[in-house]
Amino acid sequence: MVNLEDSIKFPCGLSMKNRFMLAPLTNKQSYENGKLSDKEFYWLAMRAKGQFGLTMTCASHVQVNGKGFSGQLGIFSDDHIDSHRRIAEEIKSHNSIAVTQLHHAGMRSPVELIDGNPVCPSDEPGTGSKALSLDEVVTLRDDFIRAAERANEAGYHGVEVHGAHGYILCQFLSASINKRNDIYGGSLSNRARILFEIVHGIRESCGKDFLIGVRLSPEKFGMQLSEVKTVCQELINKGEVDFLDISLWDSFKYPEEAEHQDKKLLEHFTSLDFKNVLLTVAGNIRTGKNVMEVLASGVDFVAIGRSAILHHDFPKQVINNPNFEPINLPVTIEHLISEGLSDNFIDFMSTWPGFVTK
């Protein structure tokens, strides 16, 4: 039986006190210029205090035109370093690993939040997105790396590179979206090139002791399970990542692709040769029993989203009671306020069917 309080060690040498990570959660609580607000600070600080072994910020965009939602935390400017330093120090004060997620929405950037058209590996008429030039791809790569340097300067233990959920690095990986005919398009190795270059650049720039994770999702947005598994194994083999964060939508489901339904989606990833790289997964892990089942399958630590919104101390609750179940939905606004959510975050959660009492 997995001991939830066992510390685990990443290849970079950093140790994590338990098996719980706060998933990077959209919360719309910061300022429109990308600076951290007191509301977002309070939300994250409560989770670190609630005994998450790793506390990750929401997606932080690395270019001003990569914004994905209103009230998004930014890391595209040196002006953001001080506010990141503030939350990194607070997270660390609770003996939690402090990580920020690096993000660019690409074709998913709402037009009303950016100047000009969204960008994409290729022209995308449905969203009005314009293809990046080769020089712009190189700039995008370098801006991800520069954002990691800012995170390092701010005192974070590390970063997670967001390559999932149809955002720009996922768009490069997707053969159905990426129609480029240069070195960043065509074959899987070309489509994955920018991701590999970003990871390599961060490792070179931030050093061997800096924590690096990569988030990938194996379904939707044209992603093919076999290709995502290949990318995962290559990231592991290159020896420059500390953990992979696989967003499964549902950690207990079978793959959508008929040819891969011989085993559950999660098993397709736990069967990879991880060497010393750690694995975390997200998706429908809501109860203590869910946590224990996922960890027993060979996952190193769990990424908690919805239950972390409902209970800032979800790790403490499950450690004390492996059969812990979160409060029943829908929940009251008063409950969410008591759990550190501001009005903006509560308004956002009210768009989730059946989450907030009307």
C-alpha positions as CSV (number, residue, x, y, z in Angstrom):
1,M,0.0,0.0,0.0
2,V,1.3,3.4,-1.0
3,N,2.2,5.7,1.9
4,L,0.8,9.1,1.0
5,E,3.4,10.9,3.2
6,D,6.4,9.2,1.7
7,S,8.8,11.8,0.2
8,I,9.7,11.3,-3.5
9,K,12.8,12.5,-5.2
10,F,13.0,14.1,-8.7
11,P,16.0,13.6,-11.0
12,C,17.1,17.2,-10.3
13,G,17.6,16.3,-6.7
14,L,14.6,18.0,-5.3
15,S,12.4,16.1,-2.8
16,M,8.6,16.4,-2.5
17,K,7.1,15.8,0.9
18,N,4.0,13.8,-0.2
19,R,2.1,12.5,-3.2
20,F,-0.2,15.5,-3.9
21,M,0.2,18.3,-6.5
22,L,-2.2,21.2,-7.0
23,A,-3.1,21.1,-10.6
24,P,-2.7,24.3,-12.6
25,L,-6.2,25.7,-12.5
26,T,-7.7,28.6,-14.4
27,N,-9.1,31.0,-11.9
28,K,-9.3,34.4,-13.5
29,Q,-8.2,36.2,-10.3
30,S,-5.2,38.2,-11.4
31,Y,-4.8,41.6,-13.1
32,E,-5.3,42.1,-16.8
33,N,-1.6,43.2,-17.1
34,G,-0.6,39.7,-15.9
35,K,0.5,40.8,-12.4
36,L,-0.5,38.6,-9.4
37,S,-3.4,39.9,-7.4
38,D,-3.9,39.5,-3.6
39,K,-6.9,37.2,-4.5
40,E,-4.8,34.8,-6.5
41,F,-2.0,35.0,-3.9
42,Y,-4.5,34.0,-1.1
43,W,-6.0,31.1,-3.2
44,L,-2.6,29.6,-3.8
45,A,-1.2,30.2,-0.3
46,M,-4.2,28.3,1.2
47,R,-3.4,25.3,-1.0
48,A,0.3,25.3,0.0
49,K,-0.8,25.6,3.7
50,G,-3.3,22.8,3.1
51,Q,-0.3,20.4,2.6
52,F,0.0,20.1,-1.2
53,G,3.5,18.8,-1.7
54,L,3.7,20.7,-5.0
55,T,1.7,23.9,-5.5
56,M,1.5,25.0,-9.2
57,T,0.1,28.3,-10.4
58,C,-2.4,28.6,-13.1
59,A,-1.1,28.8,-16.7
60,S,1.1,31.9,-17.0
61,H,1.4,33.2,-20.5
62,V,4.9,33.7,-22.0
63,Q,3.9,36.3,-24.7
64,V,1.4,39.1,-24.3
65,N,-0.6,37.8,-27.3
66,G,-0.7,34.3,-25.9
67,K,-3.2,35.2,-23.3
68,G,-5.9,32.5,-22.9
69,F,-8.4,34.0,-20.4
70,S,-9.3,37.2,-18.6
71,G,-7.5,37.7,-15.3
72,Q,-4.6,35.4,-16.3
73,L,-1.3,35.4,-14.5
74,G,1.5,36.5,-16.9
75,I,5.3,35.8,-17.0
76,F,6.0,37.5,-20.4
77,S,7.7,40.6,-18.8
78,D,10.4,41.2,-16.3
79,D,7.8,43.4,-14.6
80,H,6.1,40.2,-13.4
81,I,9.1,38.9,-11.5
82,D,8.4,40.6,-8.2
83,S,4.8,39.3,-8.0
84,H,6.0,35.8,-8.9
85,R,8.7,36.1,-6.2
86,R,6.0,36.9,-3.6
87,I,3.9,33.8,-4.3
88,A,7.0,31.5,-4.7
89,E,8.3,32.6,-1.3
90,E,4.9,32.0,0.3
91,I,4.5,28.5,-1.2
92,K,8.0,27.5,-0.1
93,S,7.3,28.8,3.4
94,H,4.9,25.9,3.8
95,N,7.4,23.3,2.6
96,S,5.7,23.0,-0.7
97,I,7.4,22.9,-4.0
98,A,6.7,26.1,-5.9
99,V,6.1,25.8,-9.7
100,T,4.6,28.0,-12.3
101,Q,3.2,26.7,-15.5
102,L,4.4,28.2,-18.8
103,H,1.7,28.7,-21.4
104,H,0.7,30.2,-24.7
105,A,-2.9,29.8,-25.9
106,G,-2.1,30.1,-29.6
107,M,-5.3,29.8,-31.7
108,R,-7.3,29.6,-28.4
109,S,-6.5,33.2,-27.5
110,P,-9.8,35.1,-27.4
111,V,-9.6,37.9,-30.0
112,E,-10.9,40.4,-27.5
113,L,-8.0,39.8,-25.1
114,I,-5.1,40.3,-27.5
115,D,-3.9,42.7,-30.2
116,G,-4.5,41.4,-33.7
117,N,-5.2,37.8,-34.7
118,P,-4.4,34.8,-32.6
119,V,-1.4,32.8,-33.8
120,C,-1.0,29.1,-34.7
121,P,1.5,26.8,-36.4
122,S,-0.7,27.1,-39.5
123,D,-3.4,29.4,-40.7
124,E,-6.6,28.4,-39.0
125,P,-9.7,30.0,-40.6
126,G,-12.1,28.8,-38.0
127,T,-10.5,31.0,-35.3
128,G,-9.0,33.6,-37.6
129,S,-5.6,32.5,-36.5
130,K,-2.5,33.3,-38.5
131,A,0.5,31.0,-39.1
132,L,3.7,31.9,-37.3
133,S,6.7,32.7,-39.6
134,L,9.8,30.7,-39.0
135,D,11.4,33.6,-37.2
136,E,8.3,33.9,-35.0
137,V,8.5,30.2,-34.1
138,V,12.1,30.8,-32.9
139,T,10.9,33.8,-30.9
140,L,8.1,31.8,-29.3
141,R,10.6,29.1,-28.3
142,D,13.0,31.7,-26.8
143,D,10.1,33.4,-25.0
144,F,9.2,30.1,-23.3
145,I,12.9,29.8,-22.2
146,R,13.0,33.4,-21.1
147,A,9.9,32.9,-19.0
148,A,11.5,30.0,-17.3
149,E,14.5,32.2,-16.5
150,R,12.1,34.7,-14.9
151,A,10.6,31.9,-12.8
152,N,14.1,30.9,-11.7
153,E,14.9,34.5,-10.8
154,A,11.6,34.8,-8.9
155,G,12.7,31.8,-6.7
156,Y,10.4,29.1,-8.0
157,H,11.8,25.6,-7.7
158,G,10.8,25.0,-11.3
159,V,8.3,25.2,-14.2
160,E,5.9,23.1,-16.1
161,V,5.7,23.5,-19.9
162,H,2.1,23.4,-21.0
163,G,1.9,21.2,-24.1
164,A,-1.7,20.0,-23.6
165,H,-5.3,20.9,-24.1
166,G,-5.1,22.4,-27.6
167,Y,-2.8,25.3,-26.6
168,I,0.1,26.3,-28.9
169,L,2.6,23.5,-28.2
170,C,-0.2,21.0,-28.5
171,Q,-1.1,22.7,-31.8
172,F,2.4,22.1,-33.0
173,L,2.2,18.4,-32.0
174,S,-1.2,17.9,-33.7
175,A,-1.0,16.6,-37.2
176,S,-4.5,17.8,-37.9
177,I,-3.7,21.4,-36.9
178,N,0.0,21.8,-37.8
179,K,0.3,21.9,-41.6
180,R,3.7,23.5,-41.7
181,N,6.2,22.3,-44.3
182,D,9.4,23.5,-42.6
183,I,11.4,21.9,-39.8
184,Y,8.5,22.5,-37.3
185,G,5.9,20.6,-39.3
186,G,5.4,17.3,-41.1
187,S,6.9,14.3,-39.2
188,L,6.3,13.8,-35.5
189,S,9.9,14.6,-34.8
190,N,9.5,17.9,-36.6
191,R,6.1,18.7,-34.9
192,A,7.7,18.0,-31.5
193,R,10.8,19.9,-32.2
194,I,9.8,23.2,-30.6
195,L,8.8,21.3,-27.4
196,F,12.2,19.5,-27.2
197,E,14.0,22.7,-27.9
198,I,12.2,24.6,-25.2
199,V,12.9,21.9,-22.6
200,H,16.6,21.7,-23.7
201,G,16.9,25.5,-23.6
202,I,15.4,25.7,-20.1
203,R,17.7,23.0,-18.8
204,E,20.7,24.7,-20.3
205,S,19.7,28.1,-19.0
206,C,18.4,27.3,-15.5
207,G,20.7,24.5,-14.6
208,K,20.6,20.9,-13.4
209,D,19.0,21.7,-10.1
210,F,15.9,23.3,-11.7
211,L,12.7,21.3,-11.7
212,I,11.2,20.8,-15.2
213,G,7.9,19.2,-16.0
214,V,5.9,18.9,-19.2
215,R,2.1,18.6,-19.4
216,L,0.6,16.6,-22.3
217,S,-2.9,15.3,-23.1
218,P,-3.4,12.2,-25.3
219,E,-6.8,12.9,-26.7
220,K,-8.8,15.8,-28.4
221,F,-7.4,18.5,-30.6
222,G,-6.2,15.9,-33.1
223,M,-3.8,14.2,-30.7
224,Q,-3.0,10.5,-31.3
225,L,-2.3,8.3,-28.4
226,S,0.6,6.5,-30.0
227,E,2.3,9.8,-30.9
228,V,1.8,11.3,-27.4
229,K,3.4,8.1,-26.0
230,T,6.3,8.5,-28.4
231,V,6.9,12.1,-27.4
232,C,6.7,11.1,-23.7
233,Q,9.3,8.3,-24.2
234,E,11.6,10.7,-26.1
235,L,11.3,13.3,-23.4
236,I,12.3,10.7,-20.8
237,N,15.1,9.3,-22.9
238,K,16.6,12.8,-23.5
239,G,17.1,13.0,-19.7
240,E,16.1,16.7,-19.3
241,V,12.7,16.5,-17.6
242,D,12.0,15.6,-14.0
243,F,8.3,14.7,-14.4
244,L,5.6,14.2,-17.0
245,D,2.1,15.5,-16.2
246,I,-0.5,13.6,-18.3
247,S,-3.9,15.1,-18.4
248,L,-6.3,12.2,-19.0
249,W,-9.6,14.0,-18.6
250,D,-10.6,10.8,-16.8
251,S,-8.0,8.7,-15.2
252,F,-10.2,5.6,-15.2
253,K,-11.4,5.5,-18.8
254,Y,-10.4,3.5,-21.9
255,P,-8.9,5.3,-24.9
256,E,-11.2,6.8,-27.5
257,E,-9.2,5.2,-30.3
258,A,-10.5,1.7,-31.0
259,E,-7.1,0.2,-31.7
260,H,-5.9,1.1,-28.2
261,Q,-8.8,-0.2,-26.1
262,D,-6.9,-3.3,-25.0
263,K,-6.1,-1.5,-21.8
264,K,-7.1,1.6,-19.9
265,L,-5.8,5.0,-21.0
266,L,-3.7,5.3,-17.8
267,E,-2.1,1.9,-18.4
268,H,-0.7,3.2,-21.7
269,F,1.4,5.6,-19.8
270,T,2.3,3.6,-16.7
271,S,3.7,1.0,-19.1
272,L,6.3,3.4,-20.5
273,D,9.9,3.1,-19.4
274,F,10.1,6.1,-17.1
275,K,13.7,5.4,-15.9
276,N,14.0,8.0,-13.0
277,V,11.5,10.5,-14.4
278,L,8.3,10.8,-12.3
279,L,4.7,10.5,-13.5
280,T,1.7,12.5,-12.4
281,V,-1.7,12.3,-13.9
282,A,-4.9,14.5,-13.7
283,G,-8.5,13.6,-14.4
284,N,-11.4,12.8,-12.2
285,I,-9.3,12.0,-9.1
286,R,-11.8,13.3,-6.6
287,T,-11.8,11.0,-3.5
288,G,-9.4,9.3,-1.3
289,K,-10.1,6.0,-2.9
290,N,-9.4,7.5,-6.4
291,V,-6.1,8.8,-5.1
292,M,-5.1,5.3,-3.7
293,E,-6.2,3.5,-6.9
294,V,-4.2,5.8,-9.2
295,L,-1.1,5.7,-7.0
296,A,-1.4,1.9,-6.8
297,S,-1.3,1.7,-10.6
298,G,2.3,3.0,-10.7
299,V,1.7,6.8,-10.8
300,D,4.2,8.7,-8.5
301,F,1.9,11.5,-7.4
302,V,-1.5,12.8,-8.2
303,A,-2.6,16.2,-9.7
304,I,-5.7,17.4,-7.9
305,G,-8.0,20.0,-9.5
306,R,-11.7,20.0,-8.7
307,S,-11.3,18.6,-5.1
308,A,-8.6,21.2,-4.4
309,I,-11.1,23.9,-5.3
310,L,-13.6,22.3,-2.8
311,H,-11.1,21.6,-0.1
312,H,-7.9,23.6,0.3
313,D,-6.6,20.9,2.6
314,F,-7.5,17.9,0.5
315,P,-4.1,16.3,1.0
316,K,-4.4,16.6,4.8
317,Q,-7.9,15.2,4.6
318,V,-6.9,12.1,2.5
319,I,-3.7,11.5,4.6
320,N,-5.9,11.4,7.7
321,N,-8.7,9.3,6.0
322,P,-7.9,7.4,2.8
323,N,-11.7,7.1,2.4
324,F,-12.3,10.8,2.4
325,E,-14.9,12.1,0.0
326,P,-15.3,15.8,-0.9
327,I,-18.4,17.8,-0.1
328,N,-21.4,17.0,-2.4
329,L,-22.1,19.1,-5.4
330,P,-23.5,21.7,-5.9
331,V,-21.9,23.7,-3.2
332,T,-22.8,27.1,-1.9
333,I,-21.1,30.4,-2.7
334,E,-20.4,30.7,1.0
335,H,-18.5,27.4,1.0
336,L,-16.3,28.5,-1.9
337,I,-15.6,31.9,-0.2
338,S,-14.5,29.9,2.9
339,E,-12.1,28.0,0.6
340,G,-10.4,31.1,-0.7
341,L,-12.2,31.7,-4.0
342,S,-12.9,35.3,-5.0
343,D,-15.9,36.6,-6.9
344,N,-14.2,36.2,-10.3
345,F,-13.3,32.6,-9.5
346,I,-16.8,31.8,-8.2
347,D,-18.3,33.3,-11.3
348,F,-16.1,31.1,-13.5
349,M,-17.0,28.0,-11.4
350,S,-20.7,28.9,-11.9
351,T,-20.2,28.1,-15.6
352,W,-19.4,24.5,-14.7
353,P,-22.7,22.5,-14.8
354,G,-23.9,21.5,-11.3
355,F,-20.9,22.9,-9.4
356,V,-22.4,26.0,-7.6
357,T,-25.8,26.3,-6.0
358,K,-28.0,28.7,-8.1
